[in-house]
Amino acid sequence: MHTVYLIDRTEKHAMPVATLELIGASIRRSARDFADDHGIAHALDVRVVARGAAVPALNRFDYLVSLQDTLDEPDALGYHSTNPDGTPYAVIGVNAILESPDGSWIEGVNSVSAVIDHEVKETELDRSATQ
């Protein structure tokens, strides 16, 4: 099993924990069909790390999706990459999403939820971030 940990590190737009829990539940549901469609044999769990809480120890199959105010990638809403040890991670730029027309936490294609879902699925298919 792979576990994705969602962690809110924003300052300007802090996400309500209940909203992040809803997003996590939605991604868990969509991940089942996604895994079947793409021949992924492992299950995917999504957990929320409360603001200020310590990040749990990650095994080699786990990774973080960090919500941040801004990104160091111009024009990106989110991206995935790898740490020096090869473990994957994803980062979501919340300000760019919420401050754009039709931007929201959970509604529509221009939402924080949609970007998280996209990056989780990309990370599952390309854990080395090379494709």
MARNU-699524 format. One line per field, with one value per residue (C-alpha): residue number from 0; residue in one letter; chain; x negated, y, z. Coordinates in steps of 0.1 Angstrom, whole numbers, plus 2048, in hexadecimal, padded with zeros to 3 digits. Layout:
% MARNU-699524
num	(NUM | ...)
residuo	(A | ...)
cadena	(A | ...)
px	(X | ...)
py	(Y | ...)
pz	(Z | ...)
END
This chain:
% MARNU-699524
num	(0 | 1 | 2 | 3 | 4 | 5 | 6 | 7 | 8 | 9 | 10 | 11 | 12 | 13 | 14 | 15 | 16 | 17 | 18 | 19 | 20 | 21 | 22 | 23 | 24 | 25 | 26 | 27 | 28 | 29 | 30 | 31 | 32 | 33 | 34 | 35 | 36 | 37 | 38 | 39 | 40 | 41 | 42 | 43 | 44 | 45 | 46 | 47 | 48 | 49 | 50 | 51 | 52 | 53 | 54 | 55 | 56 | 57 | 58 | 59 | 60 | 61 | 62 | 63 | 64 | 65 | 66 | 67 | 68 | 69 | 70 | 71 | 72 | 73 | 74 | 75 | 76 | 77 | 78 | 79 | 80 | 81 | 82 | 83 | 84 | 85 | 86 | 87 | 88 | 89 | 90 | 91 | 92 | 93 | 94 | 95 | 96 | 97 | 98 | 99 | 100 | 101 | 102 | 103 | 104 | 105 | 106 | 107 | 108 | 109 | 110 | 111 | 112 | 113 | 114 | 115 | 116 | 117 | 118 | 119 | 120 | 121 | 122 | 123 | 124 | 125 | 126 | 127 | 128 | 129 | 130)
residuo	(M | H | T | V | Y | L | I | D | R | T | E | K | H | A | M | P | V | A | T | L | E | L | I | G | A | S | I | R | R | S | A | R | D | F | A | D | D | H | G | I | A | H | A | L | D | V | R | V | V | A | R | G | A | A | V | P | A | L | N | R | F | D | Y | L | V | S | L | Q | D | T | L | D | E | P | D | A | L | G | Y | H | S | T | N | P | D | G | T | P | Y | A | V | I | G | V | N | A | I | L | E | S | P | D | G | S | W | I | E | G | V | N | S | V | S | A | V | I | D | H | E | V | K | E | T | E | L | D | R | S | A | T | Q)
cadena	(A | A | A | A | A | A | A | A | A | A | A | A | A | A | A | A | A | A | A | A | A | A | A | A | A | A | A | A | A | A | A | A | A | A | A | A | A | A | A | A | A | A | A | A | A | A | A | A | A | A | A | A | A | A | A | A | A | A | A | A | A | A | A | A | A | A | A | A | A | A | A | A | A | A | A | A | A | A | A | A | A | A | A | A | A | A | A | A | A | A | A | A | A | A | A | A | A | A | A | A | A | A | A | A | A | A | A | A | A | A | A | A | A | A | A | A | A | A | A | A | A | A | A | A | A | A | A | A | A | A | A)
px	(800 | 7F5 | 7FF | 802 | 800 | 811 | 802 | 80D | 7EF | 801 | 802 | 818 | 834 | 835 | 84B | 865 | 85B | 87E | 87A | 858 | 868 | 883 | 869 | 856 | 875 | 87D | 85A | 85B | 87B | 86E | 84D | 85F | 86C | 84C | 838 | 84E | 84D | 826 | 81E | 811 | 811 | 80D | 827 | 824 | 82D | 82F | 82B | 82B | 80F | 81E | 80F | 7F1 | 7F0 | 7D1 | 7CF | 7D0 | 7B2 | 7B6 | 7AE | 7A0 | 7C3 | 7D1 | 7CF | 7DA | 7F0 | 7E9 | 800 | 7EC | 7F5 | 7DE | 7C8 | 7A5 | 7B1 | 7BF | 7E2 | 7E7 | 804 | 7F3 | 7D7 | 7C7 | 7A2 | 78A | 775 | 74F | 755 | 76D | 78E | 7AA | 7BD | 7D6 | 7DC | 7FC | 7FC | 81C | 81A | 819 | 837 | 84D | 845 | 84D | 86F | 885 | 86A | 878 | 86F | 884 | 89B | 892 | 873 | 861 | 862 | 848 | 859 | 855 | 830 | 829 | 83B | 828 | 806 | 80D | 816 | 7F8 | 7E1 | 7F0 | 7E8 | 7C7 | 7B7 | 795 | 7A3 | 791 | 7AE)
py	(800 | 823 | 83F | 863 | 87C | 89E | 8BA | 8DF | 8F6 | 915 | 936 | 94C | 933 | 919 | 8FC | 8F0 | 8CD | 8C0 | 8CB | 8BA | 89B | 89C | 8A0 | 882 | 86D | 877 | 86E | 84C | 844 | 850 | 83E | 81C | 821 | 831 | 813 | 7FB | 80F | 812 | 7EF | 7FB | 7DE | 7F0 | 802 | 827 | 837 | 85D | 86C | 88F | 89D | 8B7 | 8DA | 8DB | 8B6 | 8A2 | 88F | 86A | 855 | 84C | 82A | 828 | 826 | 845 | 869 | 88C | 8A4 | 8C6 | 8E3 | 903 | 928 | 92A | 914 | 918 | 90C | 92A | 924 | 903 | 8FB | 8DC | 8C4 | 8A4 | 89D | 888 | 88E | 888 | 865 | 85E | 85F | 871 | 890 | 8A8 | 8CD | 8E1 | 907 | 912 | 938 | 934 | 91D | 930 | 953 | 949 | 94C | 92F | 923 | 910 | 8F6 | 8DA | 8E6 | 8E1 | 8DB | 8FA | 8EE | 8E4 | 8C3 | 8BD | 8C7 | 8B0 | 893 | 899 | 89A | 87A | 867 | 874 | 86B | 848 | 843 | 855 | 851 | 85B | 87B | 874 | 872)
pz	(800 | 7F8 | 810 | 805 | 821 | 81B | 82F | 82E | 831 | 825 | 837 | 821 | 81A | 836 | 82C | 845 | 851 | 849 | 825 | 822 | 831 | 816 | 7FB | 809 | 809 | 7E5 | 7D9 | 7EB | 7D7 | 7B5 | 7BB | 7BB | 797 | 78C | 799 | 787 | 767 | 767 | 774 | 796 | 7AE | 7CF | 7E3 | 7EA | 80C | 811 | 834 | 840 | 856 | 86D | 86B | 883 | 888 | 881 | 860 | 867 | 85D | 838 | 82A | 806 | 7F7 | 80A | 800 | 809 | 7F6 | 805 | 801 | 7FF | 7F8 | 7DA | 7C5 | 7B7 | 795 | 781 | 773 | 784 | 79B | 7A8 | 7A0 | 7AB | 7AE | 7C3 | 7E1 | 7DF | 7EC | 7D0 | 7E3 | 7D2 | 7DE | 7D0 | 7D7 | 7D1 | 7CD | 7DE | 7D8 | 7B2 | 7B2 | 7CB | 7BD | 799 | 789 | 793 | 7AC | 7CA | 7E4 | 7D7 | 7BB | 796 | 781 | 78F | 7B3 | 7CD | 7CE | 7A8 | 7A9 | 7C6 | 7B5 | 795 | 7A7 | 7BB | 79B | 789 | 7A6 | 7A7 | 782 | 782 | 7A4 | 797 | 787 | 767 | 74E)
END
